[in-house]
Amino acid sequence: MSALLLSTARGVTTETVKFDTRIPGRRKAIETWGIDATWVNYYNARASRKNAGEMIDFIRIGFYLHEPYNEDGSLSAGQIQMLDQALKFVDMVDPNMLVMLSPNNMKGIVDWYKEPDGSANIERWYNAMLKSREYVESKGHRVVALEVFNEPDWNRWNMGKMEDLNELVERCEDWGVLRVGPATLSSGPAEAWYQAIRKNIDCGGTHTLGGSMKQYVDFIDTVQKDRKHFKNPEVHSLVEVIVGAEHGIDSVCWWDQINAGRAAFMKACQGARIAYVCVEENWSAACVYRGPDGVLYGFASTNERTNGKETLYRFVCNNEDVTYCLNGNPKKGEFRKRGEPFEIQAKIEEEGKKSITRWFTILPGAHGAR
């Protein structure tokens, strides 16, 4: 039984991505790229440098609220230790790399930084951010962006209230950095949090671990109507970037490492997009780009965890015979005559619900086919 029939039997959505190698395409590029190190993993630093190298513009690291700072206002030994571990990651990628600061949720936020009613203690929270910025810059890394809260819509992280976030971002007005927010876990409540801080924010942004594709796109539109930048500050799935590029976002920060597929998209999207299909209800999308190197690249992805649903994409070249090379490997090329489909399943791993990056290059004729 064919893959298409099997997918239909399982109830998997099937979409066709048609493209013509002759068309000029449209510019759908993302200009600024980062990698996350709030979860410090040195293997990710090495892999990201290998795959993306000079394409990486900044690294997002944590400021730490897992213990009180010293009585004189200076950072505690534990806070400095955590920052040093993050900065080691940064230096492994580039000793001159720019830095984005965000609360480190994984280490935890103690109640010392909160008021009894659950709001943030503004003075303590602000001082921890300020001293962390000063420490990072004393180590030779300029801080260029700041998230005051990280995923404030999830109570487990022990963030403050909307009015706290607004007061804190306002206090950072003279820092000379991009103030990014609200950085919600879900794109659903992003709009409400954004409206509370919009006058004091430079760059809108949300994660998409919850919420629909429509909510994500609508929030991008809201931010752009305010003539502000849009940054996705914690990308878990390639589909967030495919859709984001289509709607004109400015910046992306990858969670986990920049693998070969992510790096391929970073390069390819600087060229011209010649095909795009999204399945909104599946939180899934696929596209074809002509990269600056003239090579055609195809991508397919679905969002991770409970958001994304498996989708089968049938890539069809309308005007010539081509060879599809999975993961850019010509030794694994599959030849297709004009109009014949090449199938890619956009899905997530069962364990951990992690999205799988699917990508390939497209070569003319039978070149590279086995």
Contacts in CASP RR format, 6 or more apart in sequence:
PFRMAT RR
TARGET T0000
AUTHOR 0000-0000-0000
METHOD contacts of the structure
MODEL  1
MSALLLSTARGVTTETVKFDTRIPGRRKAIETWGIDATWVNYYNARASRK
NAGEMIDFIRIGFYLHEPYNEDGSLSAGQIQMLDQALKFVDMVDPNMLVM
LSPNNMKGIVDWYKEPDGSANIERWYNAMLKSREYVESKGHRVVALEVFN
EPDWNRWNMGKMEDLNELVERCEDWGVLRVGPATLSSGPAEAWYQAIRKN
IDCGGTHTLGGSMKQYVDFIDTVQKDRKHFKNPEVHSLVEVIVGAEHGID
SVCWWDQINAGRAAFMKACQGARIAYVCVEENWSAACVYRGPDGVLYGFA
STNERTNGKETLYRFVCNNEDVTYCLNGNPKKGEFRKRGEPFEIQAKIEE
EGKKSITRWFTILPGAHGAR
1 9 0 8 1.000
3 312 0 8 1.000
3 343 0 8 1.000
3 345 0 8 1.000
4 14 0 8 1.000
4 312 0 8 1.000
4 314 0 8 1.000
4 341 0 8 1.000
4 343 0 8 1.000
7 14 0 8 1.000
7 312 0 8 1.000
7 345 0 8 1.000
8 14 0 8 1.000
12 310 0 8 1.000
12 311 0 8 1.000
12 312 0 8 1.000
12 345 0 8 1.000
13 279 0 8 1.000
13 282 0 8 1.000
13 284 0 8 1.000
13 309 0 8 1.000
13 310 0 8 1.000
13 311 0 8 1.000
13 312 0 8 1.000
14 311 0 8 1.000
14 312 0 8 1.000
14 313 0 8 1.000
14 314 0 8 1.000
15 277 0 8 1.000
15 279 0 8 1.000
15 286 0 8 1.000
15 311 0 8 1.000
15 312 0 8 1.000
15 313 0 8 1.000
15 314 0 8 1.000
16 277 0 8 1.000
16 313 0 8 1.000
16 314 0 8 1.000
16 316 0 8 1.000
16 341 0 8 1.000
17 275 0 8 1.000
17 276 0 8 1.000
17 277 0 8 1.000
17 286 0 8 1.000
17 287 0 8 1.000
17 288 0 8 1.000
17 300 0 8 1.000
17 313 0 8 1.000
17 314 0 8 1.000
17 315 0 8 1.000
17 316 0 8 1.000
18 275 0 8 1.000
18 316 0 8 1.000
18 318 0 8 1.000
19 274 0 8 1.000
19 275 0 8 1.000
19 288 0 8 1.000
19 296 0 8 1.000
19 315 0 8 1.000
19 316 0 8 1.000
19 317 0 8 1.000
19 318 0 8 1.000
20 274 0 8 1.000
20 317 0 8 1.000
20 318 0 8 1.000
20 319 0 8 1.000
21 274 0 8 1.000
21 296 0 8 1.000
21 317 0 8 1.000
21 319 0 8 1.000
21 320 0 8 1.000
21 322 0 8 1.000
21 362 0 8 1.000
21 364 0 8 1.000
22 319 0 8 1.000
23 274 0 8 1.000
24 272 0 8 1.000
25 272 0 8 1.000
25 273 0 8 1.000
25 274 0 8 1.000
25 290 0 8 1.000
26 272 0 8 1.000
26 273 0 8 1.000
26 274 0 8 1.000
27 271 0 8 1.000
27 272 0 8 1.000
27 273 0 8 1.000
28 245 0 8 1.000
28 246 0 8 1.000
28 248 0 8 1.000
28 269 0 8 1.000
28 272 0 8 1.000
28 273 0 8 1.000
28 276 0 8 1.000
28 289 0 8 1.000
29 245 0 8 1.000
29 269 0 8 1.000
29 270 0 8 1.000
29 271 0 8 1.000
30 241 0 8 1.000
30 244 0 8 1.000
30 245 0 8 1.000
30 248 0 8 1.000
30 249 0 8 1.000
30 250 0 8 1.000
30 251 0 8 1.000
30 252 0 8 1.000
30 266 0 8 1.000
30 269 0 8 1.000
31 250 0 8 1.000
31 251 0 8 1.000
32 57 0 8 1.000
32 58 0 8 1.000
32 231 0 8 1.000
32 250 0 8 1.000
32 251 0 8 1.000
32 252 0 8 1.000
33 52 0 8 1.000
33 55 0 8 1.000
33 56 0 8 1.000
33 57 0 8 1.000
33 58 0 8 1.000
33 251 0 8 1.000
33 252 0 8 1.000
33 253 0 8 1.000
33 254 0 8 1.000
33 258 0 8 1.000
33 266 0 8 1.000
34 56 0 8 1.000
34 57 0 8 1.000
34 58 0 8 1.000
34 59 0 8 1.000
34 60 0 8 1.000
34 100 0 8 1.000
34 251 0 8 1.000
34 252 0 8 1.000
34 253 0 8 1.000
34 254 0 8 1.000
35 44 0 8 1.000
35 45 0 8 1.000
35 48 0 8 1.000
35 52 0 8 1.000
35 56 0 8 1.000
35 59 0 8 1.000
35 60 0 8 1.000
35 93 0 8 1.000
35 253 0 8 1.000
35 254 0 8 1.000
35 257 0 8 1.000
35 258 0 8 1.000
36 59 0 8 1.000
36 60 0 8 1.000
36 234 0 8 1.000
36 253 0 8 1.000
36 254 0 8 1.000
36 255 0 8 1.000
36 256 0 8 1.000
37 44 0 8 1.000
37 45 0 8 1.000
37 59 0 8 1.000
37 60 0 8 1.000
37 61 0 8 1.000
37 62 0 8 1.000
37 86 0 8 1.000
37 89 0 8 1.000
37 90 0 8 1.000
38 60 0 8 1.000
38 61 0 8 1.000
38 62 0 8 1.000
38 86 0 8 1.000
38 102 0 8 1.000
38 104 0 8 1.000
38 105 0 8 1.000
38 106 0 8 1.000
38 150 0 8 1.000
39 106 0 8 1.000
39 255 0 8 1.000
40 85 0 8 1.000
40 86 0 8 1.000
40 88 0 8 1.000
40 89 0 8 1.000
41 89 0 8 1.000
41 256 0 8 1.000
41 257 0 8 1.000
42 88 0 8 1.000
42 89 0 8 1.000
42 92 0 8 1.000
43 257 0 8 1.000
44 89 0 8 1.000
44 256 0 8 1.000
44 257 0 8 1.000
45 89 0 8 1.000
45 90 0 8 1.000
45 92 0 8 1.000
45 93 0 8 1.000
46 92 0 8 1.000
47 257 0 8 1.000
47 258 0 8 1.000
47 259 0 8 1.000
48 56 0 8 1.000
48 93 0 8 1.000
48 254 0 8 1.000
48 257 0 8 1.000
48 258 0 8 1.000
49 56 0 8 1.000
49 92 0 8 1.000
49 93 0 8 1.000
49 94 0 8 1.000
51 257 0 8 1.000
51 258 0 8 1.000
51 259 0 8 1.000
51 260 0 8 1.000
51 261 0 8 1.000
51 262 0 8 1.000
51 263 0 8 1.000
52 258 0 8 1.000
52 262 0 8 1.000
52 263 0 8 1.000
52 266 0 8 1.000
53 93 0 8 1.000
55 263 0 8 1.000
55 266 0 8 1.000
55 267 0 8 1.000
56 93 0 8 1.000
56 94 0 8 1.000
56 97 0 8 1.000
56 258 0 8 1.000
57 98 0 8 1.000
58 97 0 8 1.000
58 98 0 8 1.000
58 99 0 8 1.000
58 100 0 8 1.000
58 144 0 8 1.000
58 145 0 8 1.000
58 253 0 8 1.000
59 89 0 8 1.000
59 90 0 8 1.000
59 93 0 8 1.000
59 97 0 8 1.000
59 98 0 8 1.000
59 99 0 8 1.000
59 100 0 8 1.000
60 99 0 8 1.000
60 100 0 8 1.000
60 101 0 8 1.000
60 102 0 8 1.000
60 145 0 8 1.000
60 233 0 8 1.000
60 234 0 8 1.000
60 253 0 8 1.000
61 83 0 8 1.000
61 86 0 8 1.000
61 87 0 8 1.000
61 89 0 8 1.000
61 90 0 8 1.000
61 99 0 8 1.000
61 100 0 8 1.000
61 101 0 8 1.000
61 102 0 8 1.000
61 136 0 8 1.000
62 82 0 8 1.000
62 83 0 8 1.000
62 86 0 8 1.000
62 101 0 8 1.000
62 102 0 8 1.000
62 103 0 8 1.000
62 104 0 8 1.000
62 132 0 8 1.000
63 79 0 8 1.000
63 83 0 8 1.000
63 101 0 8 1.000
63 102 0 8 1.000
63 103 0 8 1.000
63 104 0 8 1.000
63 128 0 8 1.000
63 129 0 8 1.000
63 132 0 8 1.000
63 133 0 8 1.000
64 78 0 8 1.000
64 79 0 8 1.000
64 82 0 8 1.000
64 83 0 8 1.000
64 104 0 8 1.000
64 107 0 8 1.000
64 128 0 8 1.000
64 132 0 8 1.000
65 103 0 8 1.000
65 104 0 8 1.000
65 107 0 8 1.000
65 108 0 8 1.000
65 109 0 8 1.000
65 110 0 8 1.000
65 113 0 8 1.000
65 125 0 8 1.000
65 128 0 8 1.000
66 78 0 8 1.000
66 79 0 8 1.000
66 82 0 8 1.000
66 104 0 8 1.000
66 107 0 8 1.000
66 108 0 8 1.000
66 109 0 8 1.000
66 110 0 8 1.000
67 76 0 8 1.000
67 78 0 8 1.000
67 79 0 8 1.000
67 110 0 8 1.000
67 112 0 8 1.000
68 76 0 8 1.000
68 110 0 8 1.000
68 112 0 8 1.000
68 113 0 8 1.000
68 124 0 8 1.000
69 75 0 8 1.000
69 76 0 8 1.000
69 79 0 8 1.000
69 124 0 8 1.000
69 127 0 8 1.000
69 128 0 8 1.000
69 131 0 8 1.000
70 76 0 8 1.000
73 127 0 8 1.000
73 131 0 8 1.000
74 131 0 8 1.000
75 83 0 8 1.000
75 128 0 8 1.000
75 131 0 8 1.000
75 132 0 8 1.000
75 135 0 8 1.000
79 128 0 8 1.000
79 132 0 8 1.000
80 135 0 8 1.000
82 104 0 8 1.000
82 107 0 8 1.000
83 132 0 8 1.000
83 135 0 8 1.000
83 136 0 8 1.000
87 136 0 8 1.000
87 139 0 8 1.000
87 141 0 8 1.000
90 97 0 8 1.000
90 99 0 8 1.000
90 141 0 8 1.000
91 97 0 8 1.000
96 140 0 8 1.000
96 141 0 8 1.000
97 141 0 8 1.000
98 141 0 8 1.000
98 142 0 8 1.000
98 143 0 8 1.000
98 144 0 8 1.000
99 136 0 8 1.000
99 141 0 8 1.000
99 142 0 8 1.000
99 143 0 8 1.000
99 144 0 8 1.000
100 143 0 8 1.000
100 144 0 8 1.000
100 145 0 8 1.000
100 146 0 8 1.000
100 147 0 8 1.000
100 180 0 8 1.000
100 233 0 8 1.000
100 253 0 8 1.000
101 129 0 8 1.000
101 132 0 8 1.000
101 133 0 8 1.000
101 136 0 8 1.000
101 143 0 8 1.000
101 145 0 8 1.000
101 146 0 8 1.000
101 147 0 8 1.000
102 146 0 8 1.000
102 147 0 8 1.000
102 150 0 8 1.000
102 183 0 8 1.000
102 233 0 8 1.000
103 109 0 8 1.000
103 147 0 8 1.000
103 148 0 8 1.000
103 149 0 8 1.000
103 150 0 8 1.000
103 157 0 8 1.000
103 159 0 8 1.000
105 150 0 8 1.000
105 151 0 8 1.000
105 157 0 8 1.000
108 157 0 8 1.000
108 158 0 8 1.000
109 157 0 8 1.000
109 158 0 8 1.000
109 159 0 8 1.000
111 158 0 8 1.000
112 121 0 8 1.000
112 124 0 8 1.000
113 120 0 8 1.000
113 121 0 8 1.000
113 124 0 8 1.000
113 125 0 8 1.000
113 128 0 8 1.000
114 120 0 8 1.000
114 121 0 8 1.000
114 158 0 8 1.000
114 160 0 8 1.000
115 121 0 8 1.000
118 160 0 8 1.000
118 161 0 8 1.000
119 160 0 8 1.000
119 161 0 8 1.000
119 163 0 8 1.000
119 164 0 8 1.000
120 159 0 8 1.000
120 160 0 8 1.000
120 161 0 8 1.000
120 164 0 8 1.000
120 165 0 8 1.000
120 168 0 8 1.000
122 164 0 8 1.000
122 167 0 8 1.000
122 168 0 8 1.000
122 171 0 8 1.000
125 148 0 8 1.000
125 164 0 8 1.000
125 168 0 8 1.000
126 168 0 8 1.000
126 171 0 8 1.000
126 172 0 8 1.000
129 146 0 8 1.000
129 148 0 8 1.000
129 168 0 8 1.000
129 172 0 8 1.000
133 143 0 8 1.000
133 146 0 8 1.000
133 175 0 8 1.000
136 143 0 8 1.000
137 143 0 8 1.000
143 175 0 8 1.000
143 177 0 8 1.000
144 177 0 8 1.000
144 178 0 8 1.000
145 177 0 8 1.000
145 178 0 8 1.000
145 179 0 8 1.000
145 180 0 8 1.000
145 203 0 8 1.000
145 231 0 8 1.000
146 172 0 8 1.000
146 175 0 8 1.000
146 177 0 8 1.000
146 178 0 8 1.000
146 179 0 8 1.000
146 180 0 8 1.000
147 180 0 8 1.000
147 181 0 8 1.000
147 183 0 8 1.000
147 233 0 8 1.000
148 165 0 8 1.000
148 168 0 8 1.000
148 169 0 8 1.000
148 172 0 8 1.000
148 179 0 8 1.000
148 181 0 8 1.000
149 159 0 8 1.000
149 160 0 8 1.000
149 165 0 8 1.000
149 168 0 8 1.000
149 181 0 8 1.000
149 182 0 8 1.000
149 183 0 8 1.000
150 157 0 8 1.000
150 159 0 8 1.000
150 183 0 8 1.000
151 157 0 8 1.000
151 159 0 8 1.000
151 183 0 8 1.000
151 184 0 8 1.000
151 185 0 8 1.000
151 207 0 8 1.000
152 159 0 8 1.000
152 160 0 8 1.000
152 162 0 8 1.000
152 165 0 8 1.000
152 182 0 8 1.000
152 183 0 8 1.000
152 184 0 8 1.000
152 193 0 8 1.000
153 182 0 8 1.000
153 184 0 8 1.000
153 185 0 8 1.000
153 186 0 8 1.000
153 189 0 8 1.000
153 193 0 8 1.000
154 185 0 8 1.000
159 165 0 8 1.000
162 192 0 8 1.000
162 193 0 8 1.000
162 196 0 8 1.000
162 197 0 8 1.000
163 196 0 8 1.000
165 181 0 8 1.000
165 182 0 8 1.000
165 193 0 8 1.000
165 196 0 8 1.000
165 197 0 8 1.000
166 196 0 8 1.000
166 197 0 8 1.000
166 200 0 8 1.000
169 179 0 8 1.000
169 181 0 8 1.000
169 197 0 8 1.000
169 200 0 8 1.000
169 201 0 8 1.000
170 200 0 8 1.000
172 179 0 8 1.000
173 179 0 8 1.000
173 200 0 8 1.000
178 202 0 8 1.000
178 203 0 8 1.000
178 229 0 8 1.000
178 231 0 8 1.000
179 200 0 8 1.000
179 201 0 8 1.000
179 202 0 8 1.000
179 203 0 8 1.000
180 201 0 8 1.000
180 202 0 8 1.000
180 203 0 8 1.000
180 204 0 8 1.000
180 205 0 8 1.000
180 231 0 8 1.000
180 233 0 8 1.000
181 193 0 8 1.000
181 194 0 8 1.000
181 197 0 8 1.000
181 201 0 8 1.000
181 203 0 8 1.000
181 204 0 8 1.000
181 205 0 8 1.000
181 206 0 8 1.000
181 233 0 8 1.000
182 190 0 8 1.000
182 193 0 8 1.000
182 194 0 8 1.000
182 196 0 8 1.000
182 197 0 8 1.000
182 201 0 8 1.000
182 204 0 8 1.000
182 205 0 8 1.000
182 206 0 8 1.000
183 205 0 8 1.000
183 206 0 8 1.000
183 207 0 8 1.000
183 233 0 8 1.000
183 234 0 8 1.000
184 190 0 8 1.000
184 193 0 8 1.000
184 206 0 8 1.000
184 207 0 8 1.000
185 207 0 8 1.000
185 209 0 8 1.000
185 210 0 8 1.000
186 206 0 8 1.000
186 207 0 8 1.000
186 208 0 8 1.000
186 209 0 8 1.000
186 210 0 8 1.000
186 211 0 8 1.000
186 215 0 8 1.000
187 206 0 8 1.000
187 207 0 8 1.000
187 208 0 8 1.000
187 210 0 8 1.000
187 211 0 8 1.000
187 212 0 8 1.000
187 215 0 8 1.000
187 216 0 8 1.000
187 219 0 8 1.000
188 206 0 8 1.000
188 210 0 8 1.000
188 211 0 8 1.000
188 212 0 8 1.000
188 215 0 8 1.000
188 219 0 8 1.000
190 205 0 8 1.000
190 206 0 8 1.000
190 215 0 8 1.000
190 219 0 8 1.000
191 215 0 8 1.000
191 218 0 8 1.000
191 219 0 8 1.000
191 222 0 8 1.000
194 201 0 8 1.000
194 204 0 8 1.000
194 205 0 8 1.000
194 219 0 8 1.000
194 222 0 8 1.000
194 223 0 8 1.000
198 226 0 8 1.000
198 228 0 8 1.000
201 228 0 8 1.000
202 228 0 8 1.000
202 229 0 8 1.000
203 223 0 8 1.000
203 228 0 8 1.000
203 229 0 8 1.000
203 230 0 8 1.000
203 231 0 8 1.000
203 250 0 8 1.000
203 251 0 8 1.000
204 223 0 8 1.000
204 228 0 8 1.000
204 229 0 8 1.000
204 230 0 8 1.000
204 231 0 8 1.000
205 219 0 8 1.000
205 223 0 8 1.000
205 230 0 8 1.000
205 231 0 8 1.000
205 232 0 8 1.000
205 233 0 8 1.000
206 216 0 8 1.000
206 219 0 8 1.000
206 232 0 8 1.000
207 232 0 8 1.000
207 233 0 8 1.000
207 234 0 8 1.000
207 236 0 8 1.000
208 216 0 8 1.000
208 232 0 8 1.000
208 236 0 8 1.000
208 237 0 8 1.000
208 240 0 8 1.000
208 283 0 8 1.000
208 303 0 8 1.000
208 307 0 8 1.000
209 236 0 8 1.000
209 304 0 8 1.000
209 305 0 8 1.000
209 307 0 8 1.000
210 305 0 8 1.000
210 306 0 8 1.000
210 307 0 8 1.000
211 307 0 8 1.000
212 280 0 8 1.000
212 283 0 8 1.000
213 243 0 8 1.000
213 278 0 8 1.000
213 280 0 8 1.000
213 283 0 8 1.000
213 303 0 8 1.000
214 280 0 8 1.000
216 240 0 8 1.000
216 243 0 8 1.000
216 244 0 8 1.000
217 243 0 8 1.000
217 247 0 8 1.000
220 230 0 8 1.000
220 244 0 8 1.000
220 247 0 8 1.000
220 248 0 8 1.000
220 249 0 8 1.000
221 247 0 8 1.000
223 229 0 8 1.000
223 230 0 8 1.000
224 230 0 8 1.000
224 248 0 8 1.000
229 250 0 8 1.000
229 251 0 8 1.000
230 248 0 8 1.000
230 249 0 8 1.000
230 250 0 8 1.000
230 251 0 8 1.000
231 249 0 8 1.000
231 250 0 8 1.000
231 251 0 8 1.000
231 252 0 8 1.000
231 253 0 8 1.000
232 240 0 8 1.000
232 241 0 8 1.000
232 244 0 8 1.000
232 249 0 8 1.000
232 251 0 8 1.000
232 252 0 8 1.000
232 253 0 8 1.000
233 253 0 8 1.000
234 253 0 8 1.000
234 255 0 8 1.000
235 241 0 8 1.000
235 252 0 8 1.000
235 253 0 8 1.000
235 254 0 8 1.000
235 255 0 8 1.000
236 255 0 8 1.000
236 256 0 8 1.000
236 303 0 8 1.000
236 304 0 8 1.000
236 354 0 8 1.000
236 355 0 8 1.000
237 301 0 8 1.000
237 302 0 8 1.000
237 303 0 8 1.000
237 304 0 8 1.000
237 355 0 8 1.000
238 261 0 8 1.000
238 262 0 8 1.000
238 265 0 8 1.000
238 299 0 8 1.000
238 301 0 8 1.000
238 355 0 8 1.000
238 357 0 8 1.000
238 358 0 8 1.000
238 359 0 8 1.000
239 283 0 8 1.000
239 284 0 8 1.000
239 285 0 8 1.000
239 301 0 8 1.000
239 302 0 8 1.000
239 303 0 8 1.000
239 346 0 8 1.000
239 355 0 8 1.000
240 252 0 8 1.000
240 303 0 8 1.000
241 252 0 8 1.000
241 262 0 8 1.000
241 265 0 8 1.000
242 265 0 8 1.000
242 276 0 8 1.000
242 278 0 8 1.000
242 285 0 8 1.000
242 286 0 8 1.000
242 287 0 8 1.000
242 299 0 8 1.000
242 301 0 8 1.000
243 278 0 8 1.000
243 285 0 8 1.000
245 269 0 8 1.000
245 273 0 8 1.000
246 273 0 8 1.000
246 276 0 8 1.000
246 278 0 8 1.000
246 285 0 8 1.000
246 287 0 8 1.000
254 262 0 8 1.000
258 266 0 8 1.000
259 357 0 8 1.000
260 327 0 8 1.000
261 299 0 8 1.000
261 327 0 8 1.000
261 357 0 8 1.000
261 359 0 8 1.000
262 357 0 8 1.000
264 297 0 8 1.000
264 299 0 8 1.000
264 328 0 8 1.000
264 359 0 8 1.000
265 289 0 8 1.000
265 297 0 8 1.000
265 299 0 8 1.000
265 359 0 8 1.000
267 291 0 8 1.000
267 292 0 8 1.000
267 293 0 8 1.000
268 289 0 8 1.000
268 290 0 8 1.000
268 291 0 8 1.000
268 295 0 8 1.000
268 297 0 8 1.000
268 298 0 8 1.000
268 299 0 8 1.000
269 289 0 8 1.000
269 291 0 8 1.000
270 291 0 8 1.000
270 292 0 8 1.000
271 289 0 8 1.000
271 290 0 8 1.000
271 291 0 8 1.000
271 292 0 8 1.000
272 289 0 8 1.000
272 290 0 8 1.000
272 291 0 8 1.000
273 287 0 8 1.000
273 288 0 8 1.000
273 289 0 8 1.000
274 288 0 8 1.000
274 289 0 8 1.000
274 290 0 8 1.000
274 296 0 8 1.000
275 286 0 8 1.000
275 287 0 8 1.000
275 288 0 8 1.000
276 285 0 8 1.000
276 286 0 8 1.000
276 287 0 8 1.000
276 288 0 8 1.000
277 285 0 8 1.000
277 286 0 8 1.000
277 287 0 8 1.000
277 313 0 8 1.000
278 284 0 8 1.000
278 285 0 8 1.000
278 286 0 8 1.000
279 285 0 8 1.000
279 309 0 8 1.000
279 311 0 8 1.000
281 309 0 8 1.000
282 302 0 8 1.000
282 308 0 8 1.000
282 309 0 8 1.000
282 310 0 8 1.000
282 311 0 8 1.000
283 302 0 8 1.000
283 303 0 8 1.000
283 307 0 8 1.000
283 308 0 8 1.000
283 309 0 8 1.000
284 300 0 8 1.000
284 301 0 8 1.000
284 302 0 8 1.000
284 303 0 8 1.000
284 308 0 8 1.000
284 309 0 8 1.000
284 311 0 8 1.000
284 346 0 8 1.000
285 300 0 8 1.000
285 301 0 8 1.000
286 298 0 8 1.000
286 299 0 8 1.000
286 300 0 8 1.000
286 301 0 8 1.000
286 311 0 8 1.000
286 313 0 8 1.000
286 315 0 8 1.000
286 344 0 8 1.000
286 346 0 8 1.000
287 298 0 8 1.000
287 299 0 8 1.000
288 296 0 8 1.000
288 297 0 8 1.000
288 298 0 8 1.000
288 299 0 8 1.000
288 315 0 8 1.000
288 362 0 8 1.000
289 296 0 8 1.000
289 297 0 8 1.000
289 298 0 8 1.000
289 299 0 8 1.000
290 296 0 8 1.000
290 297 0 8 1.000
291 297 0 8 1.000
295 361 0 8 1.000
295 362 0 8 1.000
295 363 0 8 1.000
296 322 0 8 1.000
296 361 0 8 1.000
296 362 0 8 1.000
296 363 0 8 1.000
297 359 0 8 1.000
297 360 0 8 1.000
297 361 0 8 1.000
297 362 0 8 1.000
298 315 0 8 1.000
298 359 0 8 1.000
298 360 0 8 1.000
298 361 0 8 1.000
298 362 0 8 1.000
299 357 0 8 1.000
299 358 0 8 1.000
299 359 0 8 1.000
300 311 0 8 1.000
300 313 0 8 1.000
300 344 0 8 1.000
300 345 0 8 1.000
300 346 0 8 1.000
300 358 0 8 1.000
300 359 0 8 1.000
301 346 0 8 1.000
301 355 0 8 1.000
301 356 0 8 1.000
301 357 0 8 1.000
301 358 0 8 1.000
302 308 0 8 1.000
302 309 0 8 1.000
302 310 0 8 1.000
302 311 0 8 1.000
302 346 0 8 1.000
302 347 0 8 1.000
302 348 0 8 1.000
302 355 0 8 1.000
303 348 0 8 1.000
303 355 0 8 1.000
304 348 0 8 1.000
304 353 0 8 1.000
304 354 0 8 1.000
304 355 0 8 1.000
305 348 0 8 1.000
305 352 0 8 1.000
305 353 0 8 1.000
306 353 0 8 1.000
308 348 0 8 1.000
308 355 0 8 1.000
310 345 0 8 1.000
310 346 0 8 1.000
310 347 0 8 1.000
310 348 0 8 1.000
311 345 0 8 1.000
311 346 0 8 1.000
311 347 0 8 1.000
312 343 0 8 1.000
312 344 0 8 1.000
312 345 0 8 1.000
312 346 0 8 1.000
313 343 0 8 1.000
313 344 0 8 1.000
313 345 0 8 1.000
313 346 0 8 1.000
314 341 0 8 1.000
314 342 0 8 1.000
314 343 0 8 1.000
315 324 0 8 1.000
315 341 0 8 1.000
315 342 0 8 1.000
315 343 0 8 1.000
315 344 0 8 1.000
315 362 0 8 1.000
316 339 0 8 1.000
316 340 0 8 1.000
316 341 0 8 1.000
316 342 0 8 1.000
317 336 0 8 1.000
317 338 0 8 1.000
317 339 0 8 1.000
317 362 0 8 1.000
318 338 0 8 1.000
318 339 0 8 1.000
319 338 0 8 1.000
320 338 0 8 1.000
320 364 0 8 1.000
320 365 0 8 1.000
321 335 0 8 1.000
321 336 0 8 1.000
321 337 0 8 1.000
321 338 0 8 1.000
321 364 0 8 1.000
321 365 0 8 1.000
321 366 0 8 1.000
322 335 0 8 1.000
322 336 0 8 1.000
322 338 0 8 1.000
322 362 0 8 1.000
322 363 0 8 1.000
322 364 0 8 1.000
322 365 0 8 1.000
323 330 0 8 1.000
323 333 0 8 1.000
323 334 0 8 1.000
323 335 0 8 1.000
323 336 0 8 1.000
323 362 0 8 1.000
323 363 0 8 1.000
323 364 0 8 1.000
323 365 0 8 1.000
323 366 0 8 1.000
323 367 0 8 1.000
323 368 0 8 1.000
323 369 0 8 1.000
324 333 0 8 1.000
324 334 0 8 1.000
324 336 0 8 1.000
324 342 0 8 1.000
324 360 0 8 1.000
324 361 0 8 1.000
324 362 0 8 1.000
325 332 0 8 1.000
325 333 0 8 1.000
325 334 0 8 1.000
325 360 0 8 1.000
325 361 0 8 1.000
325 362 0 8 1.000
325 363 0 8 1.000
325 368 0 8 1.000
326 332 0 8 1.000
326 333 0 8 1.000
326 334 0 8 1.000
326 360 0 8 1.000
327 359 0 8 1.000
327 360 0 8 1.000
328 359 0 8 1.000
328 360 0 8 1.000
328 361 0 8 1.000
330 361 0 8 1.000
330 363 0 8 1.000
330 367 0 8 1.000
330 368 0 8 1.000
331 368 0 8 1.000
331 370 0 8 1.000
332 370 0 8 1.000
333 363 0 8 1.000
333 368 0 8 1.000
333 369 0 8 1.000
333 370 0 8 1.000
334 342 0 8 1.000
334 369 0 8 1.000
335 365 0 8 1.000
335 366 0 8 1.000
335 369 0 8 1.000
336 342 0 8 1.000
342 360 0 8 1.000
344 358 0 8 1.000
344 360 0 8 1.000
345 358 0 8 1.000
346 356 0 8 1.000
346 358 0 8 1.000
347 356 0 8 1.000
348 354 0 8 1.000
348 355 0 8 1.000
348 356 0 8 1.000
349 355 0 8 1.000
349 356 0 8 1.000
END
